[in-house]
Amino acid sequence: MSQPQNFRSDIEGLRAVAVLLVVLSHAGVPLMAGGYVGVDVFFVISGFLITSLLLREAAAQGRISIGRFYARRALRLLPVAAVVLISTLIAARLWLPATRIGELSRDALSAAGYVANLRFAEIGTDYLNADAPPSPFQHFWSLAVEEQFYLLWPLLLMLPRRKPLLAGLVLASFTAGVLVTARSAPWAYFGPHTRAWELGVGALLAVFGVRARSRVLGGAGLVAIVIAALWFDDATPYPGMYALLPVAGAAAVLAGGFSPLAARPLQAVGRLSYGWYLWHWPLLLIGPAALGLDPSLPLALALAAAALGLSWVTYHLVENPVRHQPRLRARPARALGLGAGLSAAVAATAVTIALLPHLVPAGASIRDLRVTTAGAADPYAVITRTVRASRATTELPANLEPALTAVNADKARVWPDGCHVEADAVVAPDGCVYGDPASPTTVVLFGDSHAAQWFPAVERVAIEHRWKLVSLTKSSCSAADLRLWHGGRLREYTECARWRASAMARFAALKPSLVVIGSSFNYRPVDTARDEGAQWTAAWRRTFGAFTGMGARVALIKDTPYFDERVPVCLARQARLKRINRCGASVTEALRGPAQRAALAGLTDPRVTQIDPVPWLCSATFCPAVVGNVLVYRDSNHLTTTYAQTVSPLLDRALPQEFRQ
């Protein structure tokens, strides 16, 4: 088939470079962590080519046909996308843990509707989903950004005096990308408002007719793209200012041209780039499970090569035959109807798979640990004995609580009540009163999400003793008075310090009798030059002193274990093989924060009680994922509501004696 009159082989080669960067990065090739910039290159190419096409249409026919434009997009994108989406859904149903099928079906629906970027941005801001495994549909976010961009761009091109307006919109989008990157990494990365400028840069090259025809400029642009891929990594605050490098590089190649990109191998890969991009990610994620192999670089490269083979098949059997079908090309309504039908097929498959039963293999029912603990004369002995016995457990009990399929809904009520706040919050909320509001004894629960996980236990104790309970907690914000680094924002977590000050002001007015503190020990101070242990000692001393200065007693619940992956996902996978004990972890691997633990061991104050919950969760050497019939963790490091309530008698006995009268 002959190439279009305006075909540029160097752009086809640039497509190949972009997809190679993305695939090698996702495969885990050393030094290619920044290969995600290939998506930025795709955006610039798309903006340039689509805008050039629309401008040629306007010049030849005096107008832009919106219907014909969207029909071409449907023919180009939807057939292969539908094949990949349906194939991935079926593969996920066969080989991924049953606990994920519901969320993955929703991911597929969002991908079919070209709103996947909005879904993943929203999920990315949910702290309790921060450790979730990536979705095999996540890469559809970039297609969603493109289609959202093209909802408006053709209309803007028809406006008079469009050039200043379009340039202004591109500048505004770039500014948004820089500002949002500093505040919310998920929305910066996936947001259409923060990415539109990248498509806009390519589009402006076409609008202003920029073409330098300089091999030096084109070569410099290619070098800039490669430098970005080698220099950037997961720690780079992206897109932000850093995205300028690959975007400018891609623009330089488009403006200057670069004939070496016309090499035959690159042309071949460039033709298959769309299909390869779609196929590679689900194969990398599902392939190891399907083959029963552990992920590795050689396996990832083999799966990436298989994805290239699949892209060749779909290119010749689906992509090209459909988009060049004369009847569809001549009748936009038919093309749009085909697109709607394909999207409906994906939606029907997703809904069907979501509604199918997703049973996790289990053994027999066993005695309910909650009932046993609640009625025991020595609940500590019951729990520790059951924890030790759990090391040898290989099957899930049939009466597991909460069920693996329901664990995503297992959140302490402080989350839906708005009393546990996320990263952006800087003011402690009002209210958040539980227990007996009229009680003369006020107890405060304070700290981060590892304090919030104890809320079900503390609330149960408060109700039993008729306390007024006030709960204020914030994600990733230690109760210790220390300047903290936020890994997701790649800067000092200033919002934590401001929120902590607001909460402390409210506590001072409450005059609590007892403050229960919970805190993760998985933190990094901003100041890395000074001794970390000394910083934590001083920070905890300041926090304890602030509360005891109010006349309160303090009970600190030390940190709980961490696991390498979400525990329910691991259990769903290992339950098939009857080896759920492999989802546990050794004590040395699971307990984090040695500097904090050492600092607290050296702090002795009769007004401060330090509670170590590790014996309630681990034996001397091993931390199980399931204790008795109770699922201990809802993710990789937060307790389930059920387990917190199960061990509430132990927490009650560990609190200062005078509060248990």
QUINORVEN-V430426 format. One record per backbone hydrogen bond with DSSP energy under -1.0 kcal/mol. NH is the residue of the N-H (numbers start at 1). CO is the residue of the C=O. If there is no record, write none. Layout:
nh-><NH & NH>
co-><CO & CO>
//
This chain:
nh-><7 & 12 & 13 & 14 & 15 & 16 & 17 & 18 & 19 & 20 & 21 & 22 & 23 & 24 & 25 & 26 & 27 & 28 & 29 & 32 & 34 & 35 & 37 & 38 & 39 & 41 & 42 & 43 & 44 & 45 & 46 & 47 & 48 & 49 & 50 & 51 & 52 & 53 & 54 & 55 & 56 & 57 & 58 & 59 & 60 & 61 & 62 & 69 & 70 & 71 & 72 & 73 & 74 & 75 & 76 & 77 & 78 & 81 & 82 & 83 & 84 & 85 & 86 & 87 & 88 & 89 & 90 & 91 & 92 & 93 & 94 & 95 & 96 & 100 & 101 & 104 & 105 & 106 & 107 & 108 & 109 & 110 & 111 & 112 & 113 & 114 & 115 & 119 & 120 & 121 & 122 & 123 & 124 & 126 & 129 & 130 & 132 & 138 & 140 & 141 & 142 & 144 & 145 & 146 & 147 & 148 & 149 & 150 & 152 & 153 & 156 & 157 & 159 & 166 & 167 & 168 & 169 & 170 & 171 & 172 & 173 & 174 & 175 & 176 & 177 & 178 & 179 & 180 & 181 & 183 & 184 & 188 & 189 & 190 & 191 & 196 & 198 & 200 & 201 & 202 & 203 & 204 & 205 & 206 & 207 & 208 & 210 & 212 & 213 & 218 & 219 & 220 & 221 & 222 & 223 & 224 & 225 & 226 & 227 & 228 & 229 & 230 & 231 & 232 & 236 & 238 & 243 & 244 & 245 & 247 & 248 & 249 & 250 & 251 & 252 & 253 & 254 & 255 & 256 & 257 & 261 & 262 & 263 & 267 & 268 & 269 & 270 & 271 & 272 & 273 & 276 & 277 & 278 & 279 & 280 & 283 & 284 & 285 & 286 & 287 & 290 & 291 & 293 & 300 & 301 & 302 & 303 & 304 & 305 & 306 & 307 & 308 & 309 & 310 & 311 & 312 & 313 & 314 & 315 & 316 & 317 & 318 & 319 & 320 & 322 & 323 & 324 & 325 & 329 & 330 & 335 & 336 & 337 & 338 & 339 & 340 & 341 & 342 & 343 & 344 & 345 & 346 & 347 & 348 & 349 & 350 & 351 & 352 & 353 & 354 & 355 & 356 & 363 & 372 & 373 & 374 & 375 & 376 & 382 & 383 & 384 & 385 & 386 & 387 & 388 & 389 & 390 & 391 & 392 & 393 & 398 & 400 & 401 & 406 & 409 & 410 & 411 & 415 & 417 & 418 & 419 & 420 & 421 & 425 & 434 & 436 & 439 & 443 & 444 & 445 & 446 & 447 & 448 & 451 & 452 & 453 & 454 & 455 & 458 & 459 & 460 & 461 & 462 & 463 & 464 & 465 & 467 & 468 & 469 & 470 & 471 & 472 & 473 & 474 & 475 & 477 & 481 & 482 & 485 & 486 & 490 & 491 & 493 & 494 & 497 & 498 & 499 & 500 & 501 & 502 & 503 & 504 & 505 & 506 & 507 & 508 & 509 & 510 & 511 & 513 & 514 & 515 & 516 & 517 & 518 & 523 & 526 & 535 & 536 & 537 & 538 & 539 & 540 & 541 & 542 & 543 & 544 & 545 & 546 & 547 & 548 & 549 & 550 & 551 & 552 & 553 & 554 & 555 & 556 & 557 & 558 & 562 & 563 & 567 & 570 & 571 & 572 & 573 & 574 & 575 & 579 & 580 & 582 & 583 & 584 & 585 & 587 & 590 & 591 & 597 & 598 & 599 & 600 & 601 & 602 & 603 & 608 & 609 & 611 & 616 & 617 & 618 & 619 & 623 & 627 & 630 & 631 & 632 & 634 & 640 & 644 & 645 & 646 & 647 & 648 & 651 & 652 & 653 & 654 & 655 & 659 & 660>
co-><4 & 8 & 9 & 10 & 11 & 12 & 13 & 14 & 15 & 16 & 17 & 18 & 19 & 20 & 21 & 22 & 23 & 25 & 24 & 29 & 229 & 32 & 34 & 35 & 36 & 37 & 38 & 39 & 40 & 41 & 42 & 43 & 44 & 45 & 46 & 47 & 48 & 49 & 50 & 51 & 52 & 53 & 54 & 55 & 56 & 57 & 58 & 65 & 66 & 67 & 68 & 69 & 70 & 71 & 72 & 73 & 74 & 77 & 78 & 79 & 80 & 81 & 82 & 83 & 84 & 85 & 86 & 87 & 88 & 89 & 90 & 91 & 92 & 97 & 98 & 100 & 101 & 102 & 103 & 104 & 105 & 106 & 107 & 108 & 109 & 111 & 110 & 115 & 116 & 117 & 118 & 119 & 120 & 123 & 126 & 127 & 129 & 135 & 137 & 138 & 139 & 140 & 141 & 142 & 143 & 144 & 145 & 146 & 149 & 149 & 152 & 153 & 156 & 162 & 163 & 164 & 165 & 166 & 167 & 168 & 169 & 170 & 171 & 172 & 173 & 174 & 175 & 176 & 177 & 180 & 180 & 184 & 185 & 186 & 187 & 192 & 195 & 196 & 197 & 198 & 199 & 200 & 201 & 202 & 203 & 204 & 205 & 255 & 255 & 214 & 215 & 216 & 217 & 218 & 219 & 220 & 221 & 222 & 223 & 224 & 225 & 226 & 227 & 228 & 233 & 236 & 239 & 241 & 242 & 243 & 244 & 245 & 246 & 247 & 248 & 249 & 250 & 251 & 252 & 253 & 258 & 259 & 260 & 263 & 264 & 265 & 266 & 267 & 268 & 270 & 272 & 273 & 274 & 275 & 276 & 279 & 280 & 281 & 282 & 283 & 286 & 287 & 288 & 296 & 297 & 298 & 299 & 300 & 301 & 302 & 303 & 304 & 305 & 306 & 307 & 308 & 309 & 310 & 311 & 312 & 313 & 314 & 314 & 315 & 318 & 319 & 320 & 322 & 325 & 326 & 331 & 332 & 333 & 334 & 335 & 336 & 337 & 338 & 339 & 340 & 341 & 342 & 343 & 344 & 345 & 346 & 347 & 348 & 349 & 350 & 351 & 352 & 396 & 368 & 369 & 370 & 371 & 373 & 378 & 379 & 380 & 381 & 382 & 383 & 384 & 385 & 386 & 388 & 389 & 390 & 364 & 397 & 629 & 403 & 406 & 407 & 409 & 412 & 413 & 415 & 414 & 414 & 473 & 422 & 469 & 467 & 436 & 468 & 514 & 470 & 516 & 472 & 518 & 448 & 448 & 449 & 451 & 452 & 454 & 455 & 456 & 457 & 458 & 459 & 460 & 461 & 462 & 441 & 434 & 443 & 432 & 445 & 419 & 447 & 421 & 474 & 539 & 480 & 524 & 491 & 486 & 486 & 484 & 492 & 493 & 494 & 495 & 496 & 497 & 498 & 499 & 500 & 501 & 502 & 503 & 504 & 505 & 506 & 507 & 442 & 442 & 553 & 444 & 555 & 446 & 521 & 483 & 531 & 532 & 533 & 534 & 535 & 536 & 537 & 538 & 539 & 540 & 541 & 542 & 543 & 544 & 545 & 547 & 548 & 547 & 513 & 607 & 515 & 609 & 517 & 611 & 590 & 636 & 635 & 566 & 567 & 568 & 569 & 570 & 571 & 574 & 394 & 579 & 580 & 581 & 623 & 621 & 586 & 587 & 593 & 594 & 595 & 596 & 597 & 598 & 600 & 605 & 554 & 556 & 613 & 614 & 614 & 622 & 585 & 630 & 627 & 401 & 625 & 638 & 632 & 640 & 641 & 642 & 643 & 645 & 647 & 648 & 649 & 650 & 651 & 656 & 657>
//
